[in-house]
Amino acid sequence: MSPSSPSDPGLYAAALERYRRALIALALDRTGRWDVAEEIAQQTITTAWERRSDLRDHNSLTGWLWRIALNYCVQWQRREVRLCGLREASHPGPPSTTIADEVLRRETVREVRSVLSQLPLRNRVALLMHATGCSYDEIADFLQLPASTVRGRIARARDQLRRELGRRLDLHPEKENAQP
């Protein structure tokens, strides 16, 4: 019996919990919202627990969880498209925020999301998992890669994110104006 086998409820529940942060990272990548990502991770674990008898190959738990989480992300995105206009009208932002501050905040969030979306998926997932507190070993286990590969992917993602955000948000203008 594998450690993720549904025939041992205690071991199966522990295996599901080990994936919580990875599922949050995946959902955060897809939704851009921490609260939604936590909820999707919880829904995924609950669904996997309730449907544990559906898991045919106990060694494919990772892929099964990934698919369940992605389905919840797609459902959330569809609801967001329908509710987008209603939410923006009912939540104009904190009263102490000036219009200029809100525009700048939204533009920054848009740029960060844009740069993240351009990262290769394998690097983006590793970076987001690491940002949610997963260790290199946990990420390596989830992605089924050596920890050294995970460290390299995270380093490349950070470098690309830093470079591209610096360029887009003009964080280092003095470098562009420097004389050779």
C-alpha positions, 0 to 999 in steps of 0.5 A: 500500500502506498502512503497516499492510498485511500484504504488507510484514511490517516495516511491519505489525509496526511498525504493530502495535507502535504499538498496544501501549500502547493495547491495554494500556489497553483490556485494563486497563480491562476486567480491572483488572490490569496483568499481564493487560492486558500479556498480552492486548496481546501475545496480540492482537499475536501473533494479528494477526500470525498472522492478518494475511492475514484483514485485508481492509481494511488501513485498519481495522487499529485496529478489528480489533485492538480486537475481537481484544483485546476477545475476549481480555478476555471470555475472561479474564473468563469464566475469572476467574469460574470461578477466583475462589473457588479463587484467593482461597482460595489467595492470602489476601494478604501475611502482614504485611497486617492484615485491616483494611488488606486490607479498606481496600485492597480497598474503595479498589480497588473504589471506583476501579474503580466510578468508572472504570466510570461514566466515558463509555467514550470518556473512560475509554479516553483516560484509561487510554491516557494513564495507560499512557504514550501521548502525546496524538497516539498516543491521537488516532491510535488513537481517530481524533480530533483531539489537542485532543479527546483532551486535553479527554476526558482532562481531563474524565475526571480531573476526574470521577474526582477529584470522585467519588473525593473524595466516595466516599472522603471525601478532603476532609471539611473542605470539607463542614464549612466554614461559608459 
